[in-house]
Amino acid sequence: SKVTDVTGGMLGKMFELKPAVEHGIQTIIVNATEPNRVYRALKGEKVVGTVIER
């Protein structure tokens, strides 16, 4: 991709999610540039993304 990832990449995301996952909270990484994807994920709908859980 020619776009610079200013969010820390996947490693940064995993680092930020680690405390939640360690406390048993299911997390999901989604592409927020897709319309309504975050909203749908928050509503509990199935969306394309990466689920991380313990």
Z-matrix of the N, CA and C atoms (Angstrom, degrees):
N
C 1 1.447
C 2 1.515 1 109.55
N 3 1.302 2 116.44 1 144.24
C 4 1.459 3 121.28 2 178.82
C 5 1.524 4 111.77 3 -89.89
N 6 1.327 5 116.68 4 -2.62
C 7 1.456 6 121.27 5 -178.58
C 8 1.524 7 109.18 6 -91.37
N 9 1.324 8 116.45 7 133.53
C 10 1.458 9 120.92 8 178.12
C 11 1.519 10 109.93 9 -78.28
N 12 1.325 11 115.83 10 131.06
C 13 1.463 12 121.19 11 177.64
C 14 1.524 13 107.91 12 -86.89
N 15 1.307 14 117.39 13 108.72
C 16 1.462 15 121.02 14 -178.50
C 17 1.524 16 112.27 15 -94.56
N 18 1.305 17 117.07 16 9.91
C 19 1.462 18 120.75 17 -176.89
C 20 1.522 19 113.17 18 -99.68
N 21 1.329 20 118.58 19 5.13
C 22 1.451 21 120.60 20 179.77
C 23 1.513 22 113.66 21 93.52
N 24 1.304 23 117.43 22 3.88
C 25 1.457 24 120.76 23 178.35
C 26 1.518 25 111.79 24 65.95
N 27 1.309 26 116.23 25 -170.46
C 28 1.466 27 120.99 26 -177.41
C 29 1.527 28 111.14 27 -65.91
N 30 1.321 29 117.91 28 -37.08
C 31 1.463 30 120.17 29 179.69
C 32 1.528 31 110.80 30 -61.75
N 33 1.320 32 116.76 31 -42.39
C 34 1.462 33 120.51 32 177.99
C 35 1.518 34 111.99 33 -63.45
N 36 1.322 35 116.13 34 -39.76
C 37 1.464 36 120.36 35 178.74
C 38 1.531 37 110.21 36 -64.24
N 39 1.316 38 116.76 37 -44.36
C 40 1.461 39 120.59 38 -179.92
C 41 1.531 40 110.71 39 -63.28
N 42 1.328 41 116.71 40 -40.24
C 43 1.459 42 121.06 41 178.69
C 44 1.525 43 110.67 42 -60.58
N 45 1.327 44 117.10 43 -42.65
C 46 1.463 45 121.36 44 -179.61
C 47 1.526 46 112.39 45 -70.99
N 48 1.329 47 117.66 46 -31.58
C 49 1.464 48 121.31 47 -178.23
C 50 1.528 49 113.48 48 -81.73
N 51 1.312 50 116.98 49 -20.61
C 52 1.462 51 121.42 50 -173.26
C 53 1.530 52 113.73 51 -52.15
N 54 1.339 53 120.48 52 -49.10
C 55 1.473 54 119.06 53 -179.68
C 56 1.531 55 113.15 54 -59.65
N 57 1.309 56 117.54 55 -40.50
C 58 1.468 57 120.12 56 179.48
C 59 1.524 58 110.51 57 -64.04
N 60 1.314 59 116.48 58 -46.40
C 61 1.467 60 121.04 59 -178.96
C 62 1.530 61 110.28 60 -63.09
N 63 1.334 62 116.70 61 -39.94
C 64 1.466 63 120.12 62 179.05
C 65 1.530 64 112.11 63 -63.73
N 66 1.320 65 117.39 64 -22.97
C 67 1.464 66 121.80 65 177.37
C 68 1.529 67 111.91 66 -96.84
N 69 1.326 68 116.58 67 14.63
C 70 1.457 69 120.80 68 174.28
C 71 1.516 70 115.32 69 81.97
N 72 1.325 71 117.23 70 13.94
C 73 1.462 72 120.63 71 -179.68
C 74 1.523 73 109.48 72 -91.19
N 75 1.320 74 116.31 73 123.22
C 76 1.464 75 120.87 74 176.87
C 77 1.529 76 108.76 75 -70.93
N 78 1.311 77 116.55 76 135.25
C 79 1.463 78 121.22 77 179.10
C 80 1.520 79 109.03 78 -123.85
N 81 1.325 80 115.70 79 159.30
C 82 1.457 81 120.51 80 176.93
C 83 1.518 82 108.59 81 -142.00
N 84 1.312 83 115.23 82 134.80
C 85 1.459 84 121.75 83 174.90
C 86 1.519 85 106.70 84 -101.66
N 87 1.337 86 116.19 85 122.51
C 88 1.460 87 120.97 86 -179.54
C 89 1.520 88 109.88 87 -128.05
N 90 1.318 89 115.45 88 158.91
C 91 1.455 90 122.23 89 175.18
C 92 1.527 91 107.87 90 -79.76
N 93 1.317 92 116.21 91 105.40
C 94 1.467 93 120.94 92 -175.79
C 95 1.520 94 113.15 93 -75.56
N 96 1.328 95 117.75 94 -6.19
C 97 1.466 96 119.24 95 178.00
C 98 1.521 97 111.59 96 -82.83
N 99 1.329 98 116.86 97 -10.90
C 100 1.463 99 120.63 98 176.47
C 101 1.529 100 108.58 99 -82.51
N 102 1.323 101 117.98 100 128.38
C 103 1.466 102 120.89 101 -176.65
C 104 1.533 103 113.41 102 -53.94
N 105 1.313 104 116.32 103 130.41
C 106 1.473 105 125.26 104 174.78
C 107 1.522 106 115.31 105 67.16
N 108 1.315 107 118.71 106 4.64
C 109 1.466 108 118.87 107 -175.85
C 110 1.528 109 111.77 108 -66.35
N 111 1.310 110 118.42 109 -44.53
C 112 1.466 111 120.24 110 179.88
C 113 1.528 112 109.83 111 -64.96
N 114 1.314 113 116.96 112 -44.90
C 115 1.466 114 121.95 113 178.41
C 116 1.523 115 110.79 114 -57.01
N 117 1.319 116 116.47 115 -46.70
C 118 1.464 117 120.40 116 -179.19
C 119 1.526 118 111.04 117 -65.37
N 120 1.330 119 116.95 118 -39.20
C 121 1.465 120 120.39 119 178.35
C 122 1.527 121 110.54 120 -63.86
N 123 1.334 122 116.76 121 -41.82
C 124 1.464 123 120.60 122 179.01
C 125 1.523 124 112.21 123 -65.57
N 126 1.326 125 117.03 124 -29.35
C 127 1.465 126 121.18 125 176.90
C 128 1.523 127 111.73 126 -77.06
N 129 1.332 128 117.35 127 -8.11
C 130 1.452 129 120.76 128 179.83
C 131 1.512 130 114.27 129 91.40
N 132 1.340 131 116.50 130 6.96
C 133 1.460 132 119.88 131 177.83
C 134 1.530 133 109.54 132 -74.33
N 135 1.322 134 115.98 133 154.93
C 136 1.457 135 120.22 134 175.66
C 137 1.521 136 108.89 135 -73.86
N 138 1.332 137 115.75 136 127.84
C 139 1.457 138 121.79 137 177.55
C 140 1.522 139 108.46 138 -135.04
N 141 1.314 140 116.13 139 162.02
C 142 1.460 141 120.72 140 174.99
C 143 1.520 142 107.75 141 -70.76
N 144 1.309 143 117.05 142 127.87
C 145 1.455 144 121.41 143 179.81
C 146 1.520 145 110.04 144 174.49
N 147 1.318 146 115.35 145 -173.18
C 148 1.456 147 121.81 146 179.90
C 149 1.521 148 108.86 147 -115.57
N 150 1.323 149 116.66 148 117.21
C 151 1.466 150 121.99 149 178.55
C 152 1.520 151 108.08 150 -90.75
N 153 1.331 152 115.07 151 133.04
C 154 1.459 153 120.92 152 177.96
C 155 1.518 154 107.07 153 -125.88
N 156 1.333 155 115.31 154 124.35
C 157 1.462 156 120.20 155 179.92
C 158 1.508 157 109.30 156 -150.81
N 159 1.295 158 115.29 157 162.75
C 160 1.457 159 121.06 158 -179.29
C 161 1.504 160 109.71 159 -89.45
